Amino acid sequence: MSPIIVALQSTTIDVPSTTAQVPLTTAEVLPTTSKVPLTTVEVLPTTSKVPSTTVKVTELPTTVKVLPETDKVPSTMVNVELPSDSLARLGDILGEDKISFLDDLEASICKHIIGTGRQCVAVVQKKPNPDGTDDDPASQYILLTYELKMDDLGDFVKVLFKFMRKKRHQGYELDSALTAPVLDIVQQKFSCLYEAHGQEISQVFLQALRTDDILLESFVSRLSDMMSTKASREAQRQIVELIAHQMHDALTSHAARVIGDGVAHCSTTAVGSQVPARVLLHALSTNIGHVISEFMTSTVFKKLVYSLVHKVIMAVIVGAVVNFLTVTFGGSVGAGALSFVLFPVMAGILYQQAKELPIKLGREVSKSVRDHLSLGFEGMNREILSGTFERIFEGRELLEAVAEDPDIKKMFHNLAQEFG
């Protein structure tokens, strides 16, 4: 059989020649000599000033304050406060004398006012004193007194009327002539109260150390600095830690109950010196009572009490005097009263009652002060005690007294050798 030949029709594919060029995106390549566009930066010459915010610095002078002897010893102590339980104990002690204290105060004020006679209604003009100080309210004004003169009642009642209406006279504030002496009496009575309880206050203050480790360590540290031993700073630190630690243990143990009974020489440390805590306790108990007693008779304590009394009592005194005069004049000083009618009426009443005024006013003012202090007795004591505690433990008097104790000097000398 012959083979069958089939002819297939082929499809011709036109393949482009390799020489054909593919369309390209034309990119312009800059020659190396072309410059790249730059942001123009202006370079200032060295003589040009750079713009800036001008800050004006004012040089303040350095003020050096010379501290008086009564000021506090500089220290790192942040806060010195009498613990609340100590305040409560002393409050109870002072509270036992509250009634007798108020009785004596009321009687003393009344007696003083009666002793002034008709000048109990005198008025003072208060001119600011350029030499006065903030811590002494009594020094802040110069007082000019307008007295009650029976032959010149007309001029006096004009000033008295302004005082009652809280108006100024010749541009200056007016006050009762009783204010300053009554404030003095109150201050003196409080000072006597605290002097009478100086021993109890000293004991409670000393015991308060055991509740404040920071205060205890600070006191010992300042005492160590005051002793001026030749020990290194590290030795000083070890001495302070030793004494403070032993003091804390002694004050929280039975030793705290025998302070002042000659316990300074009853025990020794491993190296043969007296127990530092006992020596310090003995020195503190020996000197703190005397220091507190002296403080309570000092100008600093009187200013502390007077400042508080001035703040609490002054308005009470003035209010009592004004109320008494208003009642005495029968309301004739009302706002609608005419001066040419009012002043003669006031003068007539003063003339008629001049002899009775001191007794009546004495009773009025003394009772008002007593009633007010009866309500604020505990609060005033808290402030006085807190201020006294702060002064004693931040001041230099107790530190200096303890530092002069012979046993303290010997103790620090021995410790400096042991730790040096």
C-alpha atoms as one frame of an Amber mdcrd trajectory, in Angstrom:
protein
   0.000   0.000   0.000   1.389   3.325  -0.948   1.848   5.917   1.897  -0.559
   8.802   2.038   1.126  12.148   2.195  -0.883  14.967   3.832   0.340  18.514
   3.402  -0.301  20.724   6.461  -0.817  24.458   5.958   1.659  26.361   8.040
   1.118  29.739   9.635   3.821  32.170   9.040   4.841  34.196  12.117   6.653
  37.425  11.542   9.301  37.744  14.265  10.645  41.267  14.513  14.240  41.636
  13.940  16.453  42.027  17.015  17.583  45.239  15.597  14.201  46.841  16.247
  14.327  49.505  19.021  11.968  49.446  22.008  10.538  52.946  22.677  12.207
  54.347  25.795  11.486  57.259  28.136  14.061  59.849  27.469  15.987  60.899
  30.606  18.233  63.946  30.490  21.478  63.356  32.269  23.030  66.605  33.389
  26.644  66.987  32.669  28.997  67.140  35.601  29.427  70.817  35.079  25.782
  71.551  35.724  24.910  73.125  39.106  22.312  71.640  41.374  19.825  74.359
  42.426  20.437  75.203  46.072  18.599  77.125  48.746  20.484  80.301  49.211
  21.917  80.610  52.726  23.165  83.985  53.827  26.246  83.673  55.972  26.446
  86.603  58.365  29.820  88.163  58.876  31.424  87.706  62.270  30.577  91.248
  63.187  26.856  90.660  62.764  24.757  89.967  65.839  22.633  86.874  66.047
  19.046  87.922  66.690  17.981  86.823  70.140  15.538  87.537  72.908  17.098
  90.081  75.177  16.979  89.061  78.837  17.805  91.740  81.320  19.505  90.288
  84.371  19.372  92.455  87.435  22.053  91.663  89.965  20.521  91.639  93.406
  22.646  92.457  96.426  23.333  89.628  98.811  21.748  90.359 102.172  23.619
  89.078 105.175  21.428  88.862 108.262  23.146  88.964 111.605  21.068  86.813
 113.920  20.530  88.045 117.480  21.263  85.710 120.340  17.619  84.739 120.730
  17.258  83.530 117.162  17.235  79.881 116.260  20.408  77.939 115.571  20.604
  77.155 111.837  20.023  73.451 111.279  18.628  70.938 108.846  15.676  70.333
 111.135  12.508  70.432 109.064   9.899  70.568 111.761   9.847  70.896 115.549
   6.467  70.118 117.066   5.374  69.211 120.546   3.636  65.806 120.237  -0.116
  65.786 120.714   0.053  63.514 123.751   2.511  65.910 125.411   0.206  68.819
 124.645  -2.687  66.916 126.178  -0.723  66.158 129.374   0.327  69.769 129.841
  -3.162  70.938 128.938  -4.547  68.851 131.792  -1.933  70.230 134.205  -2.675
  73.853 133.286  -6.399  73.129 133.201  -6.355  72.343 136.917  -5.556  76.016
 137.550  -8.058  77.403 135.035 -10.681  78.642 137.488  -8.231  80.213 139.934
  -6.337  81.752 137.002  -9.482  83.345 135.581 -10.660  84.537 139.003  -7.331
  86.253 139.619  -7.254  87.724 136.106 -10.769  89.152 136.352 -10.076  90.709
 139.735  -6.803  92.250 138.564  -8.364  93.823 135.469 -11.298  95.212 137.426
  -8.980  96.644 140.093  -6.818  98.339 137.490  -9.778  99.962 135.724 -11.245
 101.231 138.969  -7.850 102.673 139.817  -7.827 104.767 136.640 -10.811 106.791
 137.912 -12.696 108.751 135.314  -9.833 108.248 132.836 -11.192 104.749 132.279
 -13.046 106.274 129.326  -9.974 108.055 127.947  -9.177 107.553 124.263  -5.792
 107.166 122.583  -4.779 108.157 119.091  -2.520 105.531 117.446   0.236 106.949
 115.271   2.374 104.365 113.429   5.826 104.023 114.965   8.565 103.833 112.294
  10.798 102.020 114.790   8.187  99.396 115.700   8.686  95.683 115.005   6.274
  92.976 113.842   7.145  90.645 116.716   6.286  93.317 119.292   2.736  94.618
 118.668   3.024  97.072 121.563   5.829  98.928 119.780   3.997  99.468 116.517
   2.198 102.651 117.587   2.916 105.882 119.418  -0.083 106.668 121.614  -1.477
 110.163 122.174  -3.986 110.177 125.026  -7.191 112.271 125.131  -8.212 112.426
 128.782 -11.588 113.224 130.299 -11.329 116.744 131.695 -14.376 118.062 133.485
 -13.662 121.648 132.394 -13.298 120.666 128.714 -15.960 118.048 128.107 -16.994
 119.508 124.754 -13.758 118.667 122.948 -13.419 115.283 124.626 -16.869 113.995
 123.654 -16.121 114.753 120.003 -13.137 112.388 120.100 -15.043 109.845 122.207
 -17.885 109.882 119.690 -15.480 109.164 116.817 -13.991 106.260 118.777 -17.423
 104.756 119.403 -18.306 105.102 115.715 -14.915 103.604 114.664 -13.907 106.774
 112.867 -10.426 108.251 112.583  -9.357 111.449 114.248  -6.966 113.691 112.328
  -6.341 110.763 110.018  -5.291 108.310 112.748  -6.998 105.298 114.322  -8.521
 105.632 117.785  -8.482 103.080 120.595  -9.502 102.764 124.231  -6.834 103.816
 126.728  -7.629 100.552 128.570  -6.509  98.265 125.756  -2.737  98.373 126.331
  -2.763  97.977 130.144  -5.350  95.185 130.066  -3.296  93.326 127.469  -0.269
  93.713 129.743  -2.197  92.258 132.678  -3.290  89.215 130.645   0.258  88.655
 129.395   1.677  88.905 132.937  -0.857  86.443 134.313  -0.057  83.868 131.630
   3.661  84.305 132.281   3.096  83.665 135.997   1.005  80.588 135.205   3.784
  79.085 133.112   6.524  79.962 135.581   4.543  78.157 138.283   4.460  74.998
 136.150   7.997  75.230 134.831   9.065  71.899 136.356   6.194  69.929 134.820
   6.728  71.609 131.459  10.449  70.747 131.566   9.743  67.084 132.285   7.195
  66.744 129.507   9.448  68.541 127.014  12.331  66.204 127.820  10.150  63.123
 127.539   8.869  64.360 124.173  12.288  63.563 122.714  11.476  59.853 122.772
   8.640  60.324 120.272  10.719  62.185 117.713  13.864  60.421 116.498  14.600
  63.189 113.990  14.475  65.862 116.681  16.667  63.762 118.975  19.308  63.108
 116.315  19.269  66.744 115.207  19.791  67.979 118.764  22.693  65.588 119.342
  24.206  66.511 115.977  24.126  70.234 116.741  25.518  69.556 120.209  28.367
  67.586 118.651  29.106  70.459 116.267  29.108  72.904 119.173  31.642  70.812
 121.104  34.212  71.451 118.334  36.033  68.138 118.759  38.889  67.301 116.404
  37.171  64.102 115.254  36.649  63.518 111.535  33.259  63.924 109.936  32.850
  60.141 109.858  33.770  59.926 113.531  31.284  62.725 114.266  28.592  60.783
 112.458  29.326  57.630 114.464  29.281  59.561 117.732  25.890  61.091 116.894
  24.441  57.711 115.899  25.715  56.079 119.097  24.338  58.763 121.414  21.024
  59.075 119.580  20.539  55.294 119.594  21.324  54.989 123.297  19.184  58.030
 124.105  16.228  56.488 122.314  16.651  53.205 124.192  17.080  54.959 127.533
  14.060  57.196 127.066  11.830  54.262 126.170  12.958  52.117 129.070  13.021
  52.301 132.846  15.893  54.792 132.635  13.450  57.440 131.519  11.811  57.303
 134.936  14.994  57.998 136.828  16.237  61.015 134.906  18.034  63.386 137.194
  18.731  60.812 139.902  22.465  60.692 139.370  22.477  57.994 136.687  25.311
  59.556 134.724  28.001  57.359 136.205  26.244  54.041 136.643  27.396  52.107
 133.593  30.241  51.888 131.077  30.676  51.007 127.418  32.905  48.217 126.128
  35.813  50.639 125.789  35.505  51.950 129.291  33.811  55.329 128.896  30.588
  56.340 130.576  27.396  55.477 128.708  26.892  58.579 126.503  23.105  58.488
 126.688  23.105  58.554 130.472  25.572  61.403 130.569  23.471  63.419 128.145
  20.233  62.619 129.967  21.743  63.792 133.218  23.001  67.008 131.611  19.637
  67.658 129.994  17.647  67.011 133.160  20.035  69.211 135.135  19.827  72.169
 132.752  16.487  72.094 130.940  14.456  73.323 133.917  16.741  76.297 134.435
  16.761  77.113 130.705  12.969  76.957 130.431  12.568  79.020 133.598  14.857
  81.722 132.224  13.082  81.607 128.871   9.717  82.198 130.501  11.001  85.394
 132.094  12.706  86.543 128.895  11.587  89.228 126.476  11.194  86.574 123.777
   8.595  84.626 125.776   6.750  87.799 126.775   6.560  88.830 123.129   5.299
  85.360 122.210   2.490  85.547 124.770   1.736  89.226 124.180   1.443  88.698
 120.429  -1.080  85.910 120.961  -3.001  87.839 123.612  -3.050  90.915 121.366
  -4.580  88.882 118.564  -7.198  87.167 120.734  -8.177  89.770 123.353  -7.795
  93.226 121.810 -11.143  93.193 119.999 -12.852  91.930 123.173 -11.588  94.880
 125.224 -12.615  97.482 122.649 -15.997  95.817 122.124 -16.733  95.782 125.852
 -15.855  99.482 126.229 -17.962 100.543 123.231 -20.944  98.460 124.362 -20.734
  99.948 127.839 -20.602 103.531 126.545 -23.499 102.901 124.161 -25.659 101.704
 127.031 -24.455 104.563 129.240 -25.490 107.184 126.705 -28.848 105.497 126.197
 -28.487 105.115 122.458 -28.082 108.839 121.911 -25.126 108.192 119.600 -27.367
 106.854 116.864 -26.508 107.623 113.257 -29.315 110.178 112.926 -28.366 112.244
 115.949 -27.353 115.860 115.314 -23.990 116.872 116.736 -25.182 120.153 118.277
 -27.778 118.128 120.232 -25.747 114.983 120.796 -22.494 116.350 122.215 -24.060
 118.352 125.061 -26.116 115.277 126.047 -22.997 113.092 126.153 -21.128 115.726
 128.157 -23.961 115.941 130.673 -24.074 112.170 131.184 -20.285 111.981 131.657
 -20.424 114.801 134.205 -23.193 113.132 136.184 -21.765 109.590 136.155 -18.031
 110.303 136.311 -17.667 108.667 139.743 -19.649 105.546 138.820 -18.018 104.908
 135.461 -14.823 103.173 136.714 -16.653 100.543 138.787 -19.240  99.769 136.117
 -16.742  99.710 133.272 -14.279  97.653 135.343 -16.880  94.963 135.872 -17.933
  95.000 132.222 -14.481  94.737 130.700 -13.051  92.233 133.203 -16.049  89.919
 132.809 -15.884  90.082 129.014 -12.179  89.213 129.002 -12.731  86.394 131.490
 -15.601  84.870 129.497 -13.623  84.992 126.262 -10.488  83.475 127.791 -12.559
  80.780 129.486 -13.660  79.584 126.046 -10.220  79.921 124.472  -8.054  78.861
 127.423  -7.045  75.474 126.004  -6.366  76.873 122.537  -4.133  79.645 123.846
  -2.180  77.186 125.955  -1.606  74.953 122.948  -0.138  77.829 120.981   2.034
  79.058 123.857   3.335  75.559 124.618   4.030  74.793 120.966   5.881  78.070
 120.509   7.899  77.502 123.681   8.851  73.947 122.691  10.014  75.143 119.287
  12.116  77.913 120.799  13.733  75.626 123.367  14.785  72.913 120.920  15.695
  75.148 118.013  17.338  77.841 120.115  20.893  77.909 121.388  20.298  78.402
 125.119  19.719  74.725 125.973  22.523  73.605 123.662  24.982  75.996 125.269
  23.951  75.000 128.799  24.420  71.296 128.038  27.695  71.918 126.195  29.127
  73.658 129.281  28.385  70.660 131.500  31.767  69.148 132.673  30.570  65.569
 132.132  29.468  66.394 128.584  32.866  67.894 127.783  34.631  64.828 129.126
  32.284  62.480 127.289  32.811  64.095 123.907  36.572  64.194 124.474  36.606
  60.450 125.173  34.350  59.635 122.241  36.490  61.707 119.881  39.502  59.617
 120.901  37.638  56.320 120.605  36.154  56.991 117.172  39.018  59.101 115.881
